[in-house]
Amino acid sequence: MSPRQVDPNLSARLIEAAARLLSEEGPAALSTRKLAATVGTSTMAVYTRFGGMDDLVRAVVREGFTLLNRRLEAVEETDDPVADVVALGWAYRANAREHRHLYNVMFGGSGLSGFSLTDADRQHGRYTLDALVGAVKRCVAAERFHPAEPHLLAHQLWIALHGLVTLDLGGYLVEPLTADVCYQAQICGMLLGAGDTPPRATASVALAARREV
C-alpha cells in the first residue's frame, strides 16, 4: 500500500489484533512493534490512530461494549417480557462467542494489568444493561416478576450470566452439562426466584430459544 492510500479498516484491525494479543498472550505481548507487525502496518500508524497503548486498550474495551450493546438492542420487544429477558441472555452469549477476544479483555482484571481504565471507561460498559433493565421493568409491570428494583435484578442476572459465559469460553462446560443446558437451568431458576411461575417461565424460555439473536 502506498503512503497516500489509507486503509479504512486499519483502526478496527488494530483493535481486533490488540484484543487477540491480550486475550491469548496477556498484556506483556502487547507492544507497538508487535501489534504493527501483526497487522502489517507501521508503528507510527498505531500512534497516529490511538496516541498510545493506554488509549488503544481503552478503544478495545469500548469497542467490545459497543458491539455488545448493538447486539442487545437488536433483540426486539414482544408481548412476552420474560421471553425478552431470556432472549437478551442468548444475545449476550452469542456476542461473547462471536467476539471472544474482545469479551475476554473488556471487563478488565489481570488481563489488563499495567493499563489504566477509568470509571468513565467502565461506565461505557454499564449502559449496555439498559435493554435488560427495560425488560425487567416490563416483567414487573406485567406481574410476571415480584416488585423489585430493576437495576439490582438486572445486575444479578448479568453477574450470573457473565460467570456462565466465562466458563463456556474457557471450555469448561461440556457434555452433558453444556452451556445451553446450564443456561436454561440457570435462567429458569432466576425467573422463578424473581416471581414467575414454573409453567409460564418454561414456556417463555422455550419461546426465546426459537428466536434468532
PyMOL commands that set and color helices and strands:
alter all, ss='L'
color gray80, all
select helices_A, chain A and resi 10-25+27-29+32-39+43-50+53-73+81-98+100-106+109-112+119-141+150-169+179-194+198-209
alter helices_A, ss='H'
color red, helices_A
deselect
rebuild
show_as cartoon
